[in-house]
Amino acid sequence: MLQVAEWTKAISVKWRELTAEQKETFQKMAANDKQRYMQQVRELLQECHQLSVETCSRMWNSLAQTGCVSDYYLRIFQ
């Protein structure tokens, strides 16, 4: 099994070999994912605004354990 560093290096080599046109597909996918993520965070923040602090804190902690929320947003909330 590849270690993380080896895997990252292999992916980097493949990425550099792609044409700009091929990269564009992945860049669009990443941009769409970022927009979706930011919308989900906005919705969650709106929901939290309406909930009690305790309930919202439990929600954030649950999401943090799944890796769905970045440390940046966790720090903002806490």
C-alpha positions in Angstrom: 0.0 0.0 0.0 1.2 3.5 -0.8 2.1 5.9 1.9 0.5 9.3 1.9 3.6 11.0 0.7 4.1 8.5 -2.2 0.5 8.8 -3.2 0.6 12.6 -3.2 3.8 12.6 -5.3 2.2 10.2 -7.8 -0.9 12.3 -8.1 1.2 15.4 -8.5 3.1 13.9 -11.4 -0.2 12.9 -13.1 -1.6 16.4 -12.6 1.4 18.0 -14.2 1.0 15.7 -17.2 -2.6 16.8 -17.8 -3.4 19.5 -20.4 -5.0 22.7 -19.4 -8.3 21.4 -21.0 -8.1 18.2 -18.9 -7.4 20.1 -15.7 -10.4 22.4 -16.4 -12.8 19.6 -15.8 -11.3 18.9 -12.3 -11.1 22.6 -11.5 -14.8 23.1 -12.3 -15.6 20.1 -10.1 -13.6 21.6 -7.3 -15.3 25.0 -7.7 -18.7 23.4 -7.6 -17.8 21.4 -4.5 -16.6 24.5 -2.8 -19.8 26.4 -3.6 -21.9 23.4 -2.3 -19.8 23.3 0.9 -20.1 27.0 1.5 -23.9 26.8 1.0 -24.1 24.0 3.4 -22.1 25.9 6.0 -24.4 29.0 5.5 -27.5 26.8 6.0 -26.0 25.2 9.1 -25.1 28.5 10.6 -28.6 29.8 10.0 -30.0 26.7 11.7 -27.6 27.2 14.6 -28.8 30.7 15.0 -32.3 29.4 15.7 -31.2 26.6 18.0 -30.0 26.7 21.6 -26.2 26.9 22.1 -26.1 23.5 23.6 -28.0 21.8 20.7 -25.9 23.7 18.2 -22.7 22.7 19.9 -23.6 19.1 19.8 -24.4 19.4 16.1 -21.0 21.0 15.4 -19.1 18.4 17.4 -20.9 15.6 15.6 -20.0 17.1 12.2 -16.4 17.7 13.3 -16.0 14.0 14.2 -17.1 13.1 10.7 -14.7 15.6 9.1 -17.6 17.5 7.5 -16.7 20.8 9.1 -13.2 22.4 9.0 -11.4 23.6 12.0 -11.8 27.1 10.8 -15.6 27.0 11.2 -15.4 25.2 14.5 -13.2 28.0 15.9 -15.7 30.6 14.6 -18.5 28.9 16.4 -16.7 28.2 19.6 
